[in-house]
Amino acid sequence: MATIYLRPLTVRGLSLCNNIVQAPMAGFSNAAMRLLARRWGNPGLCFTEMISSSALVQNPLAQQRYLFLYPEEGPVAFQLWGRDPHILGEAARVAAERGAAAIDLNCGCPVRKILAAGAGVKLMEDPVFLGKIVARMRQSINLPLSIKIRLGPSLDRSNAVEIARIAAEEGVDLLPSMAGMVAKAMARPADMSGSPRW
Ligand SMILES: Cc1cc2nc3c(=O)[nH]c(=O)nc-3n(C[C@H](O)[C@H](O)[C@H](O)COP(=O)(O)O)c2cc1C
């Protein structure tokens, strides 16, 4: 059954051997975990842990534990978090220099520290501003660009489709979506009813 859905994928010139993606996981998806995922599950694309865009721009060397790639790893997408369009654009450029195969912007994180910085799922509250961030990041890199979103920023607001349209217009290539509202954090089962389709 699974083989029906398993297929190679090419995104903005990046050829992936299949369309399985290992999700970004803070505290977990480091190089060692990605290597294990690669060996045992062979995902076409792996994600880093989320990386602070401002820390990356200010002192990339201090971010080495997030940036390290094993030579035998396949394509790795670097996930960035932040709010400032200029800093995110610059961080995307640095990440590209450090070997990123793709860049992702975290638009789904519900953790207090990230929300306090106006980042993570807070970005979904203002789709127009999010579009400006995406445009700035798009200018900085030619790599595949994605934004990882939720269905909406709050229980009473589901704007994933609006954001998907704006993001696509500004040059986003992929749209990983966590099928849940922020208030439901890691609720199971996933709510697939509001996932963007167009
Ligand atoms: C421990 C843990 C850490 C996570 N960290 C991140 C993260 O840094 N960035 C992100 O976009 N999503 C993060 N997520 C969400 C996952 O990427 C994924 O979207 C979520 O677990 C839903 O997938 P699942 O149903 O297969 O668990 C994390 C999830 C877990 C369980």
The ligand as an SDF file (V2000), in Angstrom:
LIG
                    3D

 31 33  0  0  0  0  0  0  0  0999 V2000
   10.0420   16.3810   20.9220 C   0  0  0  0  0  0  0  0  0  0  0  0
    9.4900   17.1510   19.7600 C   0  0  0  0  0  0  0  0  0  0  0  0
   10.1620   18.2780   19.3240 C   0  0  0  0  0  0  0  0  0  0  0  0
    9.6500   19.0200   18.2440 C   0  0  0  0  0  0  0  0  0  0  0  0
   10.3400   20.1000   17.8070 N   0  0  0  0  0  0  0  0  0  0  0  0
    9.8950   20.7670   16.7070 C   0  0  0  0  0  0  0  0  0  0  0  0
   10.6380   21.8370   16.1650 C   0  0  0  0  0  0  0  0  0  0  0  0
   11.7050   22.2260   16.6630 O   0  0  0  0  0  0  0  0  0  0  0  0
   10.1470   22.4540   15.0620 N   0  0  0  0  0  0  0  0  0  0  0  0
    8.9650   22.0730   14.4750 C   0  0  0  0  0  0  0  0  0  0  0  0
    8.5700   22.6730   13.4830 O   0  0  0  0  0  0  0  0  0  0  0  0
    8.2550   21.0570   14.9690 N   0  0  0  0  0  0  0  0  0  0  0  0
    8.6920   20.3820   16.0470 C   0  0  0  0  0  0  0  0  0  0  0  0
    7.9850   19.3330   16.5130 N   0  0  0  0  0  0  0  0  0  0  0  0
    6.7740   18.8860   15.8030 C   0  0  0  0  0  0  0  0  0  0  0  0
    7.1330   17.7810   14.8230 C   0  0  0  0  0  0  0  0  0  0  0  0
    8.0070   18.2810   13.8150 O   0  0  0  0  0  0  0  0  0  0  0  0
    5.8700   17.2100   14.1400 C   0  0  0  0  0  0  0  0  0  0  0  0
    5.2390   18.2140   13.3710 O   0  0  0  0  0  0  0  0  0  0  0  0
    4.8800   16.7020   15.1470 C   0  0  0  0  0  0  0  0  0  0  0  0
    5.5070   15.8350   16.0630 O   0  0  0  0  0  0  0  0  0  0  0  0
    3.7080   15.9740   14.4290 C   0  0  0  0  0  0  0  0  0  0  0  0
    4.1520   14.8410   13.8130 O   0  0  0  0  0  0  0  0  0  0  0  0
    3.7940   13.3860   14.4240 P   0  0  0  0  0  0  0  0  0  0  0  0
    2.3020   13.3170   14.4440 O   0  0  0  0  0  0  0  0  0  0  0  0
    4.4570   12.4190   13.4990 O   0  0  0  0  0  0  0  0  0  0  0  0
    4.3830   13.3770   15.8140 O   0  0  0  0  0  0  0  0  0  0  0  0
    8.4630   18.5950   17.6050 C   0  0  0  0  0  0  0  0  0  0  0  0
    7.8080   17.4660   18.0550 C   0  0  0  0  0  0  0  0  0  0  0  0
    8.3060   16.7410   19.1190 C   0  0  0  0  0  0  0  0  0  0  0  0
    7.5780   15.4910   19.5650 C   0  0  0  0  0  0  0  0  0  0  0  0
  1  2  1  0
  2  3  1  0
  2 30  2  0
  3  4  2  0
  4  5  1  0
  4 28  1  0
  5  6  2  0
  6  7  1  0
  6 13  1  0
  7  8  2  0
  7  9  1  0
  9 10  1  0
 10 11  2  0
 10 12  1  0
 12 13  2  0
 13 14  1  0
 14 15  1  0
 14 28  1  0
 15 16  1  0
 16 17  1  0
 16 18  1  0
 18 19  1  0
 18 20  1  0
 20 21  1  0
 20 22  1  0
 22 23  1  0
 23 24  1  0
 24 25  2  0
 24 26  1  0
 24 27  1  0
 28 29  2  0
 29 30  1  0
 30 31  1  0
M  END
$$$$
